[in-house]
């Protein structure tokens, strides 16, 4: 039974579930079921499915590959868990994903699955794979000794392989073996070491039958693949382990027990505080990057000394600074060059979003990031074990999926409950161990990092999910926006001006207020929630240099001050304005001095000297922006006889409003330019393509699903009820010509044929005969 015919027997519900579990198959649906089946059996698609497979599925899949085809009882015996129902559950999960086929109680692997699991359960090659390496006559001898009937070579190989899997056959063949042969075989199987090094003098043609390894080679238990190594035959290893090869395997999900937690409202409040604090920290770091104040080591990344400085300035600890810098990088708000961390072109657009949307942009960036924010927390060998940030590291494609799996598990905890911290990592890793790929820290540490990062963003608090996390996992944009608006304080547009020439911001300021205020004040204290800015003569002069006037500053402050402008500040603005500009500094490169004022006026008014840009600043002194040599040559060309003495000087002045280096419009605190409608970052990893899945399933059913099979399948709410009751005790009301009208047991198979494990065994019935399903494990 090939996969295409198998899929044609599926109901719409099962096809939709397959496409949701393996979304890479969705593009193939345009070409029909045959194309879907072909793609589902490829190495690439199967590999993606195995990355997301749980421990139970992986163990059963390996056991199947080891002895394919196999029944559930054979798989259970090979694994050794003595839990056939758990094996049935794992087989069903594999079947729903199109990884195995089940026909008449026999399970078979799909497509290239055996190629991906070529060392199942730590076993070596099968007898069939090693048969070509057998010395001449060994196959015939084994066939005779095991009484395997085959005839031709291929049937003989299959028959011998089946016999070698029987413990009694191996015991019989070990009769008369030299001392140590049985112990060596036990050692090889116990160590799961199918590769055995051979002595340099080993010969394929002759072996020492008194030597334990030579005897095993002669018997065909071990086969030399070349003159250097031999391998233990897979079937022999299976027979030598009658108790099973993975008796301790956890085929069932690891449960996370919950305990009473703190009040949900209190937890939500703490999470909101953390979210606001982290957002303040991220904004402060981005401002520092915009000013070019974050330096990068010559070896790359932000080193421990710089992290300590940033932590002191932000009122955070160094681990938080590391994670926030990595978060800004994941959100593409900063870029790292050879000397510093700079704000990206996207930063300006991000600043213009309302504060809750700025927060959501960071959360979305974290959810879809291809690295862990905590990756810089490993000790840095270049700086005596200190931590670093933004160091070069390879992204891991499965990181976002691993993070999503973690968040899904955390979100399952009921309100008012908290998870058992020591169980969470084990339960999360069980669901998809391959997501926590090689070359990274242990999975348990990665889970702890993910939870710590979620705490940083306010998605969890006190080992419980928050409304933000629940809204994030639901995929409802309206709920998510509401949760963010509730948790994250909005930008403030007002400040309290005080008589001591300070301005107090009682919350994060909107960029349209914070930017102008930064031009006219110096930030004195604060961590983002309560910040003090101080006006001084120097800060007000700086604002005037940027193009502000006493009137425009007063108008700006009047719009944003809660209680007006205090008199001391009015005096300061007026005093600086009165003295500002009374002394003018002109830009000049040359000074021209004459003997009398008549000569100076003649030079200034001379037509040919006009190109020199001379300005009369005193009766006998003129200035020119040109260098002294150019001025000397120009005056000589005009008929004068100048003498060049001394050196030129250069004096600069701050750029005024509207110039290339100016600060923009000082009297307008509204955003300028075209704002993006939204900045969403990477998409949320919610259930994929619901509309596309429905359309694809309809197309597949129209393309070629067997109408007779469809007619026998459960539809509508009954199909959904059966799927929801899978693996659960249930009562089924049945309408059938024969058989009982009611069945009670555990549903172990869902499809066109429903399998129910009852007290008297497994009962199979057509899904179309099921009229209602009642879960017995629900209150």
C-alpha positions, 0 to 999 in steps of 0.5 A, a space after each residue: 500500500 503506497 502513500 498516495 493510495 493511503 492518502 486517498 483513503 483519508 478524510 478531509 480532517 486527516 488531510 488537513 491535519 497532515 498539512 498543518 503538521 507538515 506545512 512544507 507539503 502545502 505547495 505540492 497540493 496544486 499538483 495533486 495527491 501523487 505529488 504530495 505523496 512523492 514529496 512526503 517521502 523525500 529525505 528533505 521533507 521527512 527530515 523536517 518532520 523528524 526535527 519536530 517529532 517527539 521522543 516516543 515517535 522517534 523511538 518507535 520509528 527507529 524500532 520500525 526501521 530496525 525490523 520493518 515491517 512489524 506489528 505493534 507487538 513486535 515493536 513493543 517487544 523490540 523496545 522493551 517498554 511493556 506498554 503496547 498502548 504507548 506504542 500504538 499512540 506513537 504509531 498513530 502520531 507517525 501515521 498522522 504525519 505521513 511517516 508510516 503506513 498501517 495496513 492490516 495491523 502491519 506498520 511500514 516506513 514511508 519513503 526515505 525514512 530508513 535512510 535518515 535512521 540508518 543506525 536505529 536504536 544504536 544498531 549496526 547494518 542489517 544482515 541483508 546490507 552485510 550479505 555481500 561482504 560474507 566470505 564464500 560459503 558463509 551464507 549457505 552455512 548459515 542457511 543450513 544451521 538456522 534451517 532457513 528456507 529460501 532457495 535463491 539468494 535474496 529469499 535466502 538472505 531474508 529467511 536467514 535474517 528473520 531466523 537470526 532475530 530469534 534468541 533461541 536460534 542464537 543460543 543454538 548457534 553459540 553451542 560449541 563456541 570457544 570460551 569468551 565468544 558469548 561474553 564478547 557478543 554480550 559486550 558488543 551488544 551491551 556497548 551498542 558498538 557495532 563497529 569492531 576494529 580488526 587486527 592488521 593481519 586479518 584475512 577474509 579467507 581464514 579466521 582462527 576458530 579458537 579466537 572469540 572474534 574469529 569464531 563470530 566472524 566465521 559464524 556470520 554474527 560479525 561481518 568484516 566490511 574491509 580489512 580494518 573493521 567489522 560490524 555486528 549484524 543488526 539481527 544478532 544484536 536484537 536477538 541478544 537483547 530479548 528484554 528490549 533495546 530501549 526499555 527505559 524510553 519515555 514513549 509517553 509525554 512527560 507531564 508538567 505538574 502544576 502547583 498553586 501560584 500567586 494571584 494572577 493579577 499580581 503576576 500580571 502586574 509584576 510581568 508588566 513592570 518587567 516589560 516596561 523596565 526592559 523596554 526602557 532599557 532597550 530604548 536607552 541602549 538604542 539611544 546610546 547606539 544612535 549617539 555612537 556611545 557603544 564601542 566594540 572590541 577589536 576581537 568583535 562584540 561588546 566586551 565585559 568592561 563596556 557591558 558594566 558601563 552600560 549596566 551602570 548607566 541603565 540601572 540594569 544588570 549585565 545579563 539584562 544588557 546582554 539580552 537587550 542588545 541581542 534583542 535589538 540586533 534580532 529586531 534589526 534596530 542596530 548594526 555592528 561594525 568594526 568599532 561601534 554599535 550603530 542604530 539601523 535605518 529601521 530605528 527611526 521608524 520604530 521610534 515613531 510607533 506608539 510605545 505598546 507597538 514598539 514593545 510588540 515589535 521586540 516581542 515578535 522579533 524575539 519569537 522569530 529570532 534564529 538565536 538565543 538572546 542569552 548566547 553571550 552569557 557563556 564565559 568569554 575566554 578572551 576576557 578572563 571568563 567575562 560575558 560578552 554580547 553581539 559576538 559572531 555566532 552561527 544562527 540555528 534554524 530550529 531556534 524559533 521552533 524550539 522557542 515556540 514549543 517552549 512557549 506553548 508548554 508554558 501557556 498550558 498552565 491554568 490561571 492561579 497555578 505555576 509549573 514545577 520548574 524541575 519538570 519543565 525542561 524535561 517535558 519541553 525537550 521530550 516534545 521535539 528533542 531534535 529542535 535543540 540541535 547539536 553544537 549548542 549548550 545542553 537542551 535543559 540550559 537552552 530551555 532555561 534561557 528561553 524562560 529567562 528571556 520570556 521573563 525579561 519581556 514580561 511573558 511569564 512571571 513567577 513560573 506562570 504565563 501572563 495575559 501577554 503570553 496567552 494572547 501571543 499564543 492564541 494568534 489573535 491580533 486584537 487580544 495581543 494589542 489589548 494585552 500590550 496596551 494594558 501592560 505597557 505604559 504609553 508614551 508620556 507627553 508632559 513633564 513637571 517643570 520645577 523651580 530648581 530648573 529641572 524637568 521631571 518626566 513621570 514615565 517614558 517620554 514620546 520621542 516627539 517630546 524626548 528629542 527636543 527636551 534632550 536638545 535644551 537640557 541635560 539628563 541628570 537621573 532616572 531609569 526610564 520611569 522617573 527621569 530628571 532633566 536639568 536646564 542650565 546656561 550651557 544646555 539652553 545655549 546649545 538649544 539656541 545653537 540648534 536654532 531654537 529661540 526663547 520664544 520657541 522654547 517657551 512655546 514648546 514647554 508651555 504645550 508639555 508642562 503640567 503646571 506652566 513654566 516656573 519663573 526661574 526658568 523664564 529668567 534663564 531663557 531670557 538671560 541667555 537670549 539677551 547675551 546670546 549672539 552679542 559676540 559673533 565669531 566669523 569664519 575666516 582663513 585669511 586676515 588682511 591688514 592695511 596701513 590706513 582705513 582708505 586703503 582698506 575701503 579701496 580693497 573691499 570695494 575693488 571690483 576684481 577683489 570681490 571674488 576674494 570674499 573680503 569683509 571689512 571688520 575694522 577700519 584697517 582689517 579685512 577677513 576672507 574665507 580663502 586661504 592666504 596664498 589665494 588671497 595674496 595672488 588675488 590682490 596682486 592680480 587686482 594691482 595691489 602689492 600685498 605681503 604674506 606673513 604668518 599662518 591662516 586660522 580656521 574658526 567654526 560655528 554651530 550650524 543653524 536651523 535648516 542646515 545640513 547638520 542642523 537639528 530640524 524643526 525646533 518649534 514642531 514636536 510632531 513626527 515628520 516624514 512618512 510613517 509606516 503603517 506598522 512594523 510587525 517584525 517576523 510573523 507569529 508562529 501560530 497554526 499555519 495557513 488555515 485558509 490555504 489548508 482548507 482550500 488545499 484539502 478541498 482540491 485534493 478531495 476533488 482531485 481523486 479521493 476514493 468516493 467509496 472510502 469518503 462515504 465510509 469516513 466520519 464527517 463534521 463534529 463526529 470526526 473532530 470528536 474522534 480526533 479529540 478523544 484519540 488516546 483517551 477512554 471514551 464511549 462510542 454510540 454505534 449504528 451498525 448492522 451487526 455488533 453492539 450499539 455501544 463501545 467503551 474503551 480507549 481510542 487507539 486509531 482514528 481514520 476511516 476505520 476507528 480502533 478501540 482498545 476494549 477489555 476484550 481486545 482491539 475492536 475495529 469499526 467503520 468511522 461512518 458507523 460512529 454517531 457520537 463520542 463521549 470522553 470518559 476522562 472529562 468531568 
